[in-house]
Amino acid sequence: MAVAVLAMPCAHAQYTFVAKIKDKSTLQGIPGATASVPGTGIGNAADENGVAVLTGLTQSKLLIRFSALGYSQVQDSFAASASITDTPTVFMEADEMEEVHVSTTRSSRTIQDIPTRIETIGGEEVEEKANMKPGDIRMMLGESTGIQVLQTSATTGNASIRIQGMDGRYTQILKDGFPLYSGFSSGLGLLQTPPLDLKQVEILKGSSSTLYGGGAIAGLVNLISKKPAKERELRFLINTTSAGGLDLNGFFGQRFGKTGLTAYVARNSSAAYDPAGIGLSAIPEFERYTVNPRLFYYLNDHIDVILGVNASSENRTGGDMQYIKGLGDSTHAYFEKNISQRISSQAEIKVRLNEKSRFSVKNSVDHFDRVIQTPGYTFDGTQMAIFTEANFTKENNGSEYILGANLFTDQFKENKTSPGNDRSYRQTTIGVFAQNTWDISKLFSLESGLRGDYVLEYGAAILPRLSLLYKATDKLSSRLIGGIGYKTPSVFSEESERIQYRNVAAVTPDSNKLEKSYGGNWDVNYRTLLFDNKITFSVNQLFFYTYLDNPLMLGSPAPGQYRFKNIDGHIDAQGSETNIKIGLGHFKLFLGYTYTHTHVHTAASIQETTLTPAHHTNSVLMFEIEGKWKLGLEGYYYSSQKLSDGTTDRDYWLCGFMAEKIWKRFSLFVNFENFLDNRQSRFGSIYTGSITSPVFRDIYAPLDGFVVNGGLKLNLSAK
């Protein structure tokens, strides 16, 4: 009996474990971090100071796992005791996958700490999308929530992007912060931008005019190029398609002491392709060459110089298949040709004045030639755009200031062969801007910006902007953003691109004025770990609204004649976006839904905008074994859309499957795009009239149908 009594305390002895869990960089406690004993169900979350307590332990020494959202997991053996005599400190490092740095806001903060809402397409996802469309970035952008790629030519594939239901001209596309893809080049910009040299893509939705001026009413897309590292990066990609396409791409990057070099070269081509057998090309015949070298000079610890050149040349011909094959006659005579050349320079000097102050000056000169030819008509022009900016950034006690000024000159010269309507113009914009990011408290950060632009031909625009970030916890945050934007009038839009600018009158300061917008976004973001930290879960819910006053719209005052006019009314675009990400082991699931409600309001009527699906979903399931396999299944749904002829199209699904087998130095990939073969030519005729002189309907669905592509990636990098 005595032995049994003495044994009872040992049998029921319980131990307690207490630990302080801190961020290794900031040395601050991590509220909500969890301490758990694997396989026992015992665990507890840390308090607001990062202190976690485990009770009811039956062993004095055991394995304990520490987890926190955004941090790499820590697991080790620790001692527990009946009475707390020692409290160990556990340091956790931020997970590199969570610490995403962006450059579009010119801030040194990570994406989680910036009041502006930014979406990123990281390097790994860029590579995955390159498997599907190695020659351009249409698919990479079009499969993002809230973004729609709109084809503006039925036979040559020219396209633009819409953000939150707004016309493509209201979105700025930048390359490393330089405006290279606007104006006359906008219809081809997406097609002539390959993804292989991109580090990541940054997307801002809603008015983003404080730093980048006019044109960013709906948002902006900034394509961030790779930079040279000490280890050599050398990659090649070879891709071929069942539609007769061939892509040959190569990228090199390396730093050599105080200098660095990146170089991208590509040849992209395709034969004409007509899956519907209607005698017209769904994919044009084209051939494009691209060269993009960049030099980096690290003069000392304080000064960096970056110099780059971007050159491309492309011949693109669509239309009647017999004509393209050289067998044209009086019946088979329709064609559309786009011949373009681009050469642009980029130069930037970055000066680190001290640990908290930076100064930079940058300049780009973009020269773009393009000739559009259809039977009996030629539109030939040259666009020269010069952009120069100086900015100063300073960090000070929880605040960050950005001050700057820029000068943008956009000149278009139409090379006319006969007298008449001349669309040539010259626009000069002088801008100054200031932005401050202020950590009001641990919970709130405020970003306030003010920009003043003076467009010499059209007058002044004052553009305030506010962004408020509320971080309730590491898991829950919210952003509220509002701002004003504007757009300088131009003949270059989706509407005029569809008719190759034929009989479109010039835009002038006497008859047109600046378009101005007011808009805002509100989002809520939540992320957590579920089921003993086995599942990662995050959801982002966004609501948006944009009001565009006196929008510039293309009208037809007489049959066959077109003119842009600022209507007496407005456009409002409103809706929501939902993004859900779930991760379990080797699986990742992405679910997205976009609701868009866009209307044109005049005194006489309220009309739904054309080619804007009210409902759009995107879903992607990825399976990846690091360094061995990548498998992806995609499904995208588009609801019906109103067309310009007053009819309504039908809804449709696009589905694809991608597989990649990876070895150390190379990988093989195959992609089955649109394997349901949903294309507009299956839903009805894409044109009216005769094949000799077709009048094309609005393009709301793909024309190329089911296409298989596959190829080889070579990775000869030093690592």
C-alpha positions in Angstrom: 0.0 0.0 0.0 2.8 2.4 0.9 4.6 1.6 -2.3 1.4 2.4 -4.3 0.9 5.7 -2.5 4.5 6.7 -3.2 4.2 5.8 -6.8 1.1 8.0 -7.5 2.9 11.4 -7.7 5.3 9.9 -10.3 2.4 8.4 -12.4 0.5 11.7 -12.4 3.5 14.1 -12.6 2.8 17.0 -15.0 5.2 19.4 -16.5 4.9 22.9 -18.0 6.8 24.5 -20.8 7.1 28.3 -21.4 8.9 29.9 -24.2 9.3 33.4 -25.6 8.9 33.4 -29.4 10.6 36.3 -31.3 11.3 37.5 -34.8 15.0 37.0 -35.4 15.4 40.3 -37.3 13.3 42.6 -35.1 13.7 40.8 -31.8 10.0 41.5 -31.3 7.6 38.9 -29.9 5.4 37.1 -32.5 1.7 37.1 -31.2 -0.3 34.1 -32.3 2.7 31.9 -33.0 2.0 28.3 -31.9 4.0 25.9 -29.8 2.9 22.3 -30.2 4.1 18.7 -29.4 3.9 16.8 -32.7 1.5 13.8 -32.6 -0.1 14.6 -29.2 -2.6 17.3 -30.0 -1.1 19.5 -27.3 -0.5 23.0 -28.4 -1.1 26.7 -27.6 -0.8 30.1 -29.2 1.5 32.8 -28.0 0.0 35.9 -26.3 0.4 39.4 -27.5 4.0 39.4 -26.2 5.0 36.2 -28.0 4.9 34.0 -24.9 3.5 30.5 -25.3 2.6 28.2 -22.4 2.1 24.4 -22.7 0.6 22.6 -19.7 -0.3 19.0 -18.9 3.0 17.6 -20.3 3.9 14.1 -19.1 7.5 14.2 -20.0 10.3 16.4 -18.9 12.1 16.5 -22.2 10.2 16.4 -25.5 10.2 17.6 -29.1 8.4 20.9 -29.6 7.4 22.6 -32.9 7.0 26.3 -33.4 5.0 27.7 -36.2 3.8 31.2 -37.3 2.3 32.4 -40.5 5.0 34.0 -42.6 7.9 32.3 -40.7 10.0 29.2 -41.3 9.1 26.4 -38.9 11.4 25.7 -35.9 11.5 22.2 -34.3 13.9 21.1 -31.5 14.1 19.3 -28.1 13.4 21.3 -25.0 13.1 20.6 -21.3 9.9 21.1 -19.4 9.7 21.3 -15.6 7.2 21.1 -12.7 8.0 24.7 -11.7 9.1 27.3 -14.2 12.7 28.2 -13.5 14.0 29.1 -17.0 12.2 30.5 -20.0 14.0 29.8 -23.3 13.8 32.3 -26.2 13.0 30.8 -29.6 14.0 32.9 -32.7 12.1 32.5 -35.9 13.1 33.7 -39.3 10.7 35.2 -41.8 9.8 32.8 -44.6 11.4 34.1 -47.9 8.3 33.1 -49.8 6.3 35.6 -47.6 8.8 38.4 -47.7 8.0 39.8 -51.1 9.7 43.1 -52.0 8.2 45.3 -54.7 9.7 48.2 -56.6 6.6 49.9 -58.1 5.9 51.9 -55.0 9.6 52.9 -54.7 9.5 51.9 -51.1 11.9 49.7 -49.1 9.0 48.0 -47.4 7.7 44.5 -48.0 4.4 43.9 -49.7 2.7 43.1 -46.4 3.6 46.5 -44.9 2.7 48.8 -47.8 -0.6 50.6 -47.6 -1.0 50.4 -51.3 -2.6 47.1 -52.5 -0.2 45.3 -54.8 -0.5 41.9 -56.5 2.6 40.1 -57.6 3.2 37.3 -60.0 6.5 35.8 -58.7 9.3 34.3 -60.7 8.1 30.7 -60.2 4.7 31.6 -61.5 6.2 33.5 -64.4 8.1 30.4 -65.4 5.0 28.3 -65.2 3.1 30.7 -67.4 6.0 30.7 -69.8 5.4 27.0 -70.4 2.0 27.9 -71.8 2.8 31.0 -73.8 6.6 31.5 -74.1 6.3 34.2 -76.7 4.3 36.9 -74.9 2.6 37.8 -71.6 -1.1 37.8 -72.7 -1.9 34.5 -70.9 0.1 35.5 -67.8 -2.0 38.6 -67.3 -5.3 37.4 -68.6 -5.5 34.5 -66.1 -5.2 36.9 -63.1 -8.4 37.9 -61.2 -9.9 41.2 -62.4 -7.9 41.4 -65.6 -9.3 40.7 -69.1 -7.3 40.3 -72.3 -9.3 41.7 -75.2 -8.5 40.8 -78.7 -8.8 43.8 -81.0 -8.1 42.0 -84.4 -9.8 38.9 -85.6 -7.0 37.9 -87.9 -3.7 39.2 -86.4 -4.3 38.7 -82.7 -3.7 42.3 -81.6 -4.8 42.7 -78.0 -5.1 45.0 -75.0 -5.9 44.4 -71.3 -8.7 45.7 -69.2 -8.5 46.1 -65.4 -11.8 46.2 -63.5 -13.9 46.6 -66.6 -12.1 49.8 -67.9 -10.9 50.2 -71.5 -7.3 49.2 -72.1 -6.1 52.8 -72.6 -6.7 53.4 -68.9 -4.1 50.9 -67.9 -0.4 51.8 -67.9 2.1 49.1 -68.8 5.6 49.8 -67.6 9.0 47.9 -67.9 11.1 48.5 -64.8 9.2 51.8 -64.2 9.6 53.1 -67.8 6.5 53.8 -69.9 7.3 51.9 -73.1 4.0 50.3 -74.2 1.5 53.1 -74.7 0.0 55.0 -77.7 0.5 53.5 -81.2 2.3 50.4 -79.7 -0.5 49.5 -77.3 -2.2 47.1 -79.6 1.0 45.0 -80.0 2.6 45.6 -76.6 1.3 42.5 -74.9 2.3 40.3 -77.9 5.8 41.7 -78.1 6.8 41.3 -74.4 8.1 37.8 -73.7 8.3 36.6 -70.0 11.7 34.8 -69.9 13.7 37.8 -68.6 11.1 38.8 -66.0 11.8 38.5 -62.2 8.2 39.3 -61.3 5.1 41.2 -62.4 3.6 43.9 -60.1 -0.1 44.9 -60.5 -1.8 47.9 -58.9 -5.5 48.2 -59.4 -7.4 51.5 -59.2 -6.0 55.0 -59.6 -2.2 54.9 -59.4 -1.3 58.4 -60.7 0.7 59.8 -57.8 4.0 58.3 -59.0 3.2 57.6 -62.6 0.9 60.3 -63.9 -1.9 60.1 -66.5 -3.1 56.9 -67.9 -3.2 54.8 -64.7 -6.9 55.3 -64.0 -7.8 51.6 -64.0 -4.3 50.6 -62.7 -0.9 49.7 -63.9 1.3 46.7 -64.6 5.0 47.0 -64.0 7.2 44.3 -65.5 10.3 43.8 -63.4 13.4 42.5 -65.2 15.9 40.1 -63.7 19.1 41.5 -62.3 22.6 39.9 -62.4 23.7 37.9 -59.4 27.2 36.7 -58.5 26.3 33.2 -59.7 25.8 32.9 -63.5 22.3 32.5 -64.8 22.1 31.0 -68.3 18.8 29.6 -69.5 17.3 28.6 -72.9 13.8 27.7 -73.9 12.7 26.0 -77.1 8.9 25.7 -77.7 6.8 24.4 -80.6 3.0 24.3 -81.0 0.5 22.2 -83.0 -0.5 25.5 -84.7 2.9 25.9 -86.3 4.5 28.2 -83.7 8.2 28.2 -82.7 9.8 30.0 -79.9 13.6 30.2 -79.3 14.5 32.2 -76.2 17.8 32.7 -74.3 18.7 34.6 -71.1 22.1 35.3 -69.5 22.9 37.2 -66.3 25.9 37.5 -64.1 27.8 40.0 -61.9 31.5 40.5 -62.4 32.8 42.5 -59.5 31.8 46.1 -60.1 30.0 45.3 -63.4 27.0 43.1 -64.3 25.3 42.0 -67.4 21.9 40.6 -68.4 21.0 39.8 -72.0 17.8 38.4 -73.5 17.5 37.3 -77.1 14.5 35.7 -78.8 13.1 34.6 -82.1 9.3 34.0 -82.1 7.3 32.9 -85.1 4.2 31.1 -86.3 2.6 29.9 -89.4 -0.9 31.0 -90.2 -3.5 28.8 -88.6 -7.2 28.3 -89.3 -8.7 25.7 -87.0 -12.3 26.5 -88.1 -11.6 25.9 -91.8 -13.4 29.2 -92.7 -10.5 30.5 -94.8 -9.3 33.2 -92.3 -6.4 33.1 -89.9 -7.1 32.6 -86.2 -3.4 32.9 -85.6 -1.4 35.1 -88.1 1.8 34.3 -89.8 4.5 36.3 -88.0 8.2 36.4 -87.3 9.7 38.5 -84.5 13.3 39.1 -83.2 14.0 40.6 -79.8 17.3 41.7 -78.2 17.5 43.3 -74.7 20.9 43.7 -73.1 21.4 45.6 -69.8 24.6 46.7 -68.3 25.0 47.4 -64.5 27.9 49.5 -63.1 28.4 49.4 -59.3 30.8 52.3 -59.1 31.1 52.1 -55.3 29.0 51.3 -52.3 26.8 54.3 -53.0 26.3 54.6 -56.8 24.8 52.2 -59.3 24.4 52.9 -63.0 22.0 50.8 -65.2 22.0 51.1 -69.0 19.7 49.1 -71.3 18.5 48.8 -74.9 15.4 47.1 -76.1 15.1 46.3 -79.8 12.5 44.3 -81.7 11.4 43.8 -85.2 8.2 42.0 -86.3 6.3 41.2 -89.5 2.7 40.0 -88.8 0.2 39.0 -91.5 -3.3 37.8 -91.0 -6.4 37.4 -93.2 -7.3 35.1 -96.0 -5.3 31.9 -95.8 -5.0 31.7 -99.6 -3.5 35.2 -99.7 -1.1 34.4 -96.9 0.1 31.3 -98.8 0.7 33.4 -101.9 -2.3 32.0 -103.7 -4.5 35.1 -103.5 -6.8 36.2 -106.3 -9.7 38.6 -106.7 -11.8 36.6 -104.3 -9.1 35.7 -101.8 -7.6 39.1 -101.4 -8.3 40.2 -97.8 -5.3 40.7 -95.5 -4.1 42.7 -92.5 -0.4 43.4 -92.1 1.4 44.9 -89.1 5.1 45.7 -89.7 6.8 47.2 -86.6 10.2 48.1 -85.3 11.1 49.3 -81.8 14.3 50.5 -80.3 14.3 52.1 -76.9 17.0 53.0 -74.4 16.8 53.0 -70.6 19.3 54.7 -68.3 19.2 55.1 -64.5 21.6 56.3 -61.8 20.9 55.3 -58.2 22.7 57.1 -55.4 22.5 56.0 -51.8 23.3 59.1 -49.8 23.2 57.3 -46.5 21.4 54.4 -44.9 18.1 56.2 -45.0 18.3 58.5 -48.1 18.4 57.7 -51.8 18.4 59.7 -55.0 17.9 58.5 -58.6 17.6 59.9 -62.1 16.3 58.0 -65.0 15.6 58.5 -68.7 14.2 56.5 -71.5 13.9 57.2 -75.2 11.4 55.0 -77.1 11.2 55.0 -80.9 8.4 52.9 -82.4 7.5 52.5 -86.1 4.4 50.7 -87.3 2.7 50.2 -90.6 -0.8 48.8 -90.8 -2.0 47.6 -94.2 -5.4 46.3 -95.4 -6.7 46.2 -99.0 -6.7 49.8 -100.3 -5.6 51.4 -97.0 -2.4 52.1 -95.1 -1.8 53.7 -91.7 1.9 54.5 -91.2 3.3 56.3 -88.3 6.2 56.8 -85.9 6.0 57.4 -82.2 8.8 59.0 -80.2 8.4 59.1 -76.5 11.0 60.6 -74.1 10.7 60.2 -70.3 12.9 61.7 -67.7 12.5 61.6 -63.9 14.4 62.6 -60.8 13.3 61.5 -57.3 14.5 61.6 -53.7 13.5 59.1 -51.0 14.2 59.5 -47.3 13.2 57.3 -44.3 12.8 58.9 -40.9 11.3 57.5 -37.6 8.6 55.3 -39.1 8.0 57.6 -42.1 9.2 57.4 -45.7 9.1 60.3 -48.0 9.3 60.4 -51.8 9.7 63.6 -53.8 10.1 63.8 -57.5 9.6 65.5 -60.8 9.4 64.3 -64.4 9.0 65.4 -68.0 7.3 63.2 -70.6 7.1 64.1 -74.3 5.0 62.0 -76.6 5.2 62.8 -80.3 3.4 60.9 -83.1 4.1 61.6 -86.7 1.8 60.1 -89.3 3.6 59.3 -92.5 0.9 60.2 -95.0 1.0 59.3 -98.7 -1.9 61.5 -99.6 -3.4 64.8 -98.2 -6.3 64.7 -95.8 -6.9 63.7 -92.2 -3.5 63.9 -90.3 -3.4 62.3 -86.8 0.0 63.7 -85.9 0.4 65.3 -82.5 2.9 66.3 -79.8 2.1 66.2 -76.1 4.3 67.4 -73.3 3.6 66.8 -69.7 5.5 68.3 -66.7 4.8 66.7 -63.4 5.8 67.0 -59.7 4.9 64.6 -57.0 5.2 63.9 -53.3 4.3 60.8 -51.3 4.6 59.9 -47.6 4.2 56.6 -45.9 3.6 57.0 -42.1 3.3 54.3 -39.5 0.7 55.9 -37.3 0.8 53.0 -34.8 1.3 49.3 -34.7 -2.1 48.9 -36.2 -2.3 51.7 -38.8 -0.1 52.9 -41.7 -1.1 55.8 -44.0 0.2 56.5 -47.5 -0.6 60.0 -48.8 0.3 61.3 -52.2 -0.2 64.4 -54.2 0.8 65.0 -57.9 0.5 68.0 -60.1 0.7 67.6 -63.9 0.6 70.3 -66.5 -0.2 69.0 -70.0 0.9 71.9 -72.3 -1.9 71.3 -74.8 -4.7 70.5 -72.3 -4.1 72.2 -69.0 -3.5 71.1 -65.4 -4.5 68.1 -63.3 -4.2 67.8 -59.5 -4.1 64.3 -58.3 -4.4 63.5 -54.5 -4.3 59.9 -53.3 -4.7 58.2 -49.9 -4.1 54.6 -48.8 -4.8 53.3 -45.3 -3.5 49.9 -44.0 -5.0 48.4 -40.9 -3.1 45.3 -39.5 -5.4 43.9 -36.9 -3.1 40.9 -36.4 -0.5 39.1 -38.5 -3.4 37.1 -40.0 -5.9 39.9 -40.6 -5.4 43.2 -42.5 -7.4 45.6 -44.5 -6.7 48.4 -47.0 -8.8 51.4 -48.0 -7.5 53.3 -51.1 -8.9 56.4 -52.9 -7.5 58.6 -55.6 -8.0 60.8 -58.7 -6.6 60.2 -62.1 -6.7 61.5 -65.6 -6.0 60.5 -69.2 -4.8 62.7 -72.1 -6.9 62.4 -75.2 -5.5 60.2 -78.0 -6.8 58.4 -81.1 -5.1 55.2 -79.8 -7.8 53.0 -78.1 -9.4 49.5 -78.4 -12.2 51.0 -80.5 -9.9 52.6 -83.2 -7.5 49.7 -83.1 -10.3 47.4 -84.2 -10.9 49.4 -87.4 -7.1 50.0 -88.0 -7.7 53.8 -87.4 -9.4 54.0 -90.8 -11.3 57.3 -91.2 -10.7 58.2 -87.6 -10.4 62.0 -87.2 -7.6 63.6 -85.3 -7.9 64.4 -81.6 -7.1 68.0 -80.9 -7.1 70.4 -77.9 -9.8 72.5 -79.6 -12.3 69.7 -79.6 -11.3 67.4 -76.8 -10.2 67.6 -73.2 -8.7 65.6 -70.4 -10.7 62.7 -69.0 -10.7 62.7 -65.2 -11.6 59.9 -62.8 -12.4 59.3 -59.1 -12.1 55.9 -57.6 -11.5 53.7 -54.6 -10.7 50.2 -53.5 -11.4 48.4 -50.2 -10.0 45.0 -49.4 -9.8 42.6 -46.5 -7.0 40.0 -46.3 -7.0 37.0 -44.0 -4.5 34.1 -43.8 -3.9 31.3 -41.4 -2.7 27.8 -40.8 -5.2 25.0 -40.4 -5.3 21.4 -39.1 -2.1 21.3 -37.0 -0.4 23.7 -39.5 -0.7 21.3 -42.4 -2.8 23.6 -44.5 -2.1 27.2 -45.5 -5.2 29.2 -46.2 -5.6 32.8 -47.4 -8.5 34.9 -48.7 -8.6 38.4 -50.1 -11.9 40.2 -50.8 -11.7 43.4 -52.8 -14.4 45.9 -53.7 -13.8 48.6 -56.3 -15.4 51.6 -57.8 -14.3 54.1 -60.5 -16.2 57.1 -61.8 -14.9 58.5 -65.2 -16.1 62.0 -66.0 -16.7 63.1 -69.6 -15.1 60.0 -71.1 -13.7 60.1 -74.6 -15.7 57.8 -76.9 -15.6 57.0 -80.6 -18.7 58.0 -82.5 -19.8 58.0 -86.1 -21.1 61.4 -87.2 -21.5 60.2 -90.8 -21.4 56.7 -92.4 -17.8 55.5 -92.6 -16.5 58.5 -90.6 -15.3 58.3 -87.0 -14.5 60.9 -84.4 -13.6 60.9 -80.7 -15.8 63.0 -78.5 -15.9 63.7 -74.7 -19.5 62.8 -74.0 -21.7 64.7 -71.6 -21.9 62.0 -69.0 -19.8 59.5 -67.2 -18.8 55.8 -66.9 -18.9 54.0 -63.7 -17.2 50.6 -63.1 -17.9 48.8 -59.9 -17.6 45.3 -58.7 -15.6 42.9 -56.5 -12.8 40.4 -56.6 -12.3 37.3 -54.5 -9.1 35.4 -54.3 -8.6 32.2 -52.3 -5.3 30.2 -51.9 -5.0 26.9 -50.2 -1.8 24.8 -49.8 -1.5 21.2 -48.6 1.8 19.4 -49.0 2.7 19.3 -52.7 -0.7 20.8 -53.7 -1.7 24.4 -54.2 -5.2 25.5 -55.1 -6.0 29.0 -56.4 -9.7 30.2 -56.7 -10.7 33.5 -58.1 -14.0 35.3 -58.9 -14.6 38.7 -60.5 -17.9 40.6 -60.6 -17.9 43.6 -62.9 -20.7 46.0 -63.4 -19.8 48.8 -65.9 -22.2 51.3 -67.5 -22.1 54.5 -69.6 -24.4 57.2 -68.3 -25.7 60.0 -70.4 -28.7 62.3 -70.0 -30.7 60.1 -72.5 -29.7 56.6 -71.4 -27.8 54.2 -69.3 -26.0 51.5 -71.3 -24.0 48.5 -70.3 -20.4 48.6 -71.7 -19.6 46.1 -74.4 -17.2 43.1 -74.1 -17.3 43.1 -70.3 -18.4 39.8 -68.7 -20.2 40.4 -65.4 -18.9 37.1 -64.0 -15.5 35.6 -64.4 -13.9 32.8 -62.4 -10.4 31.4 -62.5 -9.3 28.2 -60.8 -5.9 26.5 -60.8 -4.7 23.3 -59.1 -1.0 22.8 -59.0 1.0 19.8 -57.9 4.7 20.3 -57.4 7.6 18.1 -56.2 10.5 20.5 -55.9 13.0 19.9 -58.6 11.1 17.0 -60.0 7.6 17.5 -61.2 5.1 20.3 -61.9 1.5 19.5 -62.9 -1.2 22.1 -63.4 -5.0 22.0 -64.2 -6.8 25.2 -65.0 -10.4 26.2 -65.6 -11.7 29.7 -66.5 -15.3 30.7 -66.9 -16.6 33.8 -68.7 -20.3 34.8 -68.5 -22.1 36.3 -71.5 -21.2 39.8 -72.7 -22.9 42.6 -74.6 -21.6 43.2 -78.1 -21.5 46.5 -80.0 -24.2 45.3 -82.4 -26.6 45.1 -79.6 -26.6 41.3 -79.3 -25.4 39.2 -76.3 -22.8 36.5 -76.7 -22.8 33.2 -74.9 -20.8 32.1 -71.9 -18.0 29.6 -72.1 -15.2 27.7 -70.3 -11.5 27.6 -71.0 -9.6 24.6 -69.6 -5.9 23.6 -69.8 -3.4 21.1 -68.4 0.3 21.5 -68.1 3.0 19.1 -67.1 6.8 19.6 -66.6 9.4 17.0 -65.7 12.5 18.6 -64.2 16.1 17.4 -64.0 19.1 19.3 -62.7 20.1 20.9 -66.0 17.0 20.7 -68.2 13.3 20.0 -68.1 10.6 18.9 -70.6 7.2 20.4 -70.6 3.9 20.0 -72.5 0.7 22.1 -72.3 -2.8 21.3 -73.5 -4.4 24.7 -73.9 -8.2 25.0 -74.3 -8.6 21.3 -74.5 -12.4 21.7 -74.7 -11.8 23.5 -78.0 -14.1 26.4 -77.1 -13.7 29.1 -79.7 -15.9 31.8 -81.1 -16.0 30.3 -84.6 -17.8 27.3 -83.0 -20.5 29.6 -81.5 -21.3 31.4 -84.7 -19.8 33.3 -87.6 -17.1 35.8 -86.7 -17.8 38.1 -89.7 -20.6 39.3 -92.0 -20.4 40.1 -95.7 -18.1 38.2 -98.1 -14.7 36.7 -97.5 -13.3 39.2 -100.0 -14.4 42.1 -97.8 -15.3 40.7 -94.3 -16.8 42.9 -91.5 -15.8 41.3 -88.3 -17.9 41.0 -85.2 -16.6 41.8 -81.7 -14.1 39.1 -80.6 -15.2 37.9 -77.1 -13.7 34.4 -77.1 -10.6 32.7 -78.3 -10.3 31.9 -82.0 -7.4 29.5 -82.0 -9.2 26.7 -80.1 -7.3 23.6 -78.8 -3.6 24.0 -79.2 -0.8 21.8 -77.8 2.6 23.2 -77.2 5.7 21.6 -75.7 9.4 22.0 -75.5 12.7 22.0 -73.7 14.2 24.2 -71.0 18.0 24.2 -70.5 19.4 25.6 -67.2 23.1 26.0 -67.5 23.3 28.3 -64.5 26.2 28.1 -62.0 24.0 26.8 -59.2 
